[in-house]
Amino acid sequence: MNKKEIPYKIYLEEKEMPSKWYNVRADMKTKPAPLLNPATLQPMTAKELGTVFCDELVRQELDDVNPYIDIPQEILDFYKMYRPSPLVRAYCLEKKLQTPAKIYYKFEGNNTSGSHKLNSAIAQAYYAKKQGLKGVTTETGAGQWGTALSMACSYFDLDCKVFMVKVSYEQKPFRREVMRTYGASVTPSPSTTTQVGQRILAEHPGTTGSLGCAISEAVEAAASDDGYRYVLGSVLNQVLLHQSVIGLEAKAALDKYGIIPDMIIGCAGGGSNLGGLISPFMGEKIRGERDYHFVAVEPASCPSFTRGRFAYDFCDTGRVCPLAKMYTLGSGFIPSSNHAGGLRYHGMSSTLSQLYDDGLMEARSVEQTAVFEAAEQFARVEGILPAPESAHAIRVAIDEALKCKETGEEKTILFGLTGTGYFDMVAYEKYNNGEMTDYIPTDAELEKGFAGLPKVEK
Ligand SMILES: *Cc1c(COP(=O)(O)O)cnc(C)c1O
């Protein structure tokens, strides 16, 4: 191969940016299982989904056929403000580790929301606006999604109602204020503003909330006002589709220099960044054009891939959402309270779940002290203070690079650096104070979550 000098950062020119999203479902041999109506257990129709989601997003959600979907010009224009995101050769990390491995990361933290979530937020806000809606509702946990959506909604002049998990609302006032600065209304969840919130508060007085509970409230708030629809920042097929911009850009940048990654690593919460990063590469693998080793990394305290069941489950605590077939710990599962690293959703994207079940991808779980160790090591040599979520991927990238040091293999490793960790300093503080502990749920604890799975014969 003609060995060009690889720069620290590989940027794409504006004209090289992708103009279409890639829909990996079109190439999948086994399609992800459809969402089911929780009352009838029949696949959700477009009409039923249209009461919750915007029409165009419903079409994207149900599209298993078209491999490429045009990115509307308005969204491309917004992308150009903060994209293309850099693909960085981690020369400094490689040197520090003294590894023969070549490490690259795709950095998505270079926007005010601090994560990849803006890639889908802007698309979802655009389609809501185009449909003539007044606004959207959503939930947010740690706050990255709420922040991204607030930014997107203010750009298109849409109303944005965010239900924020109460414990985060109280512990992360800065995230809350960023959202309010962008004009969003932020309600701590569970709240008394919805019926499902009232029910959950009556059943669990004093609860500090959960993502599943905030989802139920946001869905109810959208369903009870025709000018609003609900939007979700992860898990759904449409979100993975929008996030494919990460993988398409990464691939275009690598192609420019003839670089072929052996391993592609990403953290997995609901699966959107990982799905987006690997999609175009996975397409090649499914079509038999090239082989890659994909690794999903999740917290040992919330191990949906590595210890979950592949089954239909509720997406939310209040059980108002459609059922999704996914790797899940059960909708009642709540990670141990000492868990500080994000990625705490009980389920995993149906698309990724199917790819994993088909043996096309590996999953690993890592403990949080090891994750923060990797975060610190990375921050000190590469300059970027990573989000704890992203540090899950860093952990495995470092582990793999260290293996190469032993074997002398010159593997090319690509990982997704999904965001920055400036709003996660309470977690970093715990780590710096030596107060961070690891918790791995026992089988008996996981059984409790599985016991709440709905009985669906599919
Ligand atoms: C939300 C988030 C994640 C996890 O979500 P996915 O849908 O699994 O990608 C990872 N990293 C950051 C920085 C996030 O904000």
Ligand as a Chemical Component Dictionary entry (heavy atoms), coordinates in Angstrom:
data_LIG
# 
_chem_comp.id                   LIG 
_chem_comp.type                 NON-POLYMER 
_chem_comp.pdbx_formal_charge   0 
_chem_comp.three_letter_code    LIG 
# 
loop_
_chem_comp_atom.comp_id 
_chem_comp_atom.atom_id 
_chem_comp_atom.alt_atom_id 
_chem_comp_atom.type_symbol 
_chem_comp_atom.charge 
_chem_comp_atom.model_Cartn_x 
_chem_comp_atom.model_Cartn_y 
_chem_comp_atom.model_Cartn_z 
_chem_comp_atom.pdbx_ordinal 
LIG C1 C1 C 0 -26.319 8.918  25.689 1  
LIG C2 C2 C 0 -24.888 8.702  25.578 2  
LIG C3 C3 C 0 -24.344 7.426  25.344 3  
LIG C4 C4 C 0 -25.168 6.174  25.268 4  
LIG O1 O1 O 0 -26.223 6.150  24.378 5  
LIG P1 P1 P 0 -26.262 5.229  23.085 6  
LIG O2 O2 O 0 -27.618 5.390  22.564 7  
LIG O3 O3 O 0 -25.965 3.820  23.522 8  
LIG O4 O4 O 0 -25.230 5.742  22.182 9  
LIG C5 C5 C 0 -22.981 7.316  25.198 10 
LIG N1 N1 N 0 -22.168 8.367  25.314 11 
LIG C6 C6 C 0 -22.647 9.611  25.560 12 
LIG C7 C7 C 0 -21.681 10.737 25.695 13 
LIG C8 C8 C 0 -24.009 9.809  25.698 14 
LIG O5 O5 O 0 -24.479 11.035 25.935 15 
# 
loop_
_chem_comp_bond.comp_id 
_chem_comp_bond.atom_id_1 
_chem_comp_bond.atom_id_2 
_chem_comp_bond.value_order 
_chem_comp_bond.pdbx_ordinal 
LIG C1 C2 SING 1  
LIG C2 C3 SING 2  
LIG C2 C8 DOUB 3  
LIG C3 C4 SING 4  
LIG C3 C5 DOUB 5  
LIG C4 O1 SING 6  
LIG O1 P1 SING 7  
LIG P1 O2 DOUB 8  
LIG P1 O3 SING 9  
LIG P1 O4 SING 10 
LIG C5 N1 SING 11 
LIG N1 C6 DOUB 12 
LIG C6 C7 SING 13 
LIG C6 C8 SING 14 
LIG C8 O5 SING 15 
# 
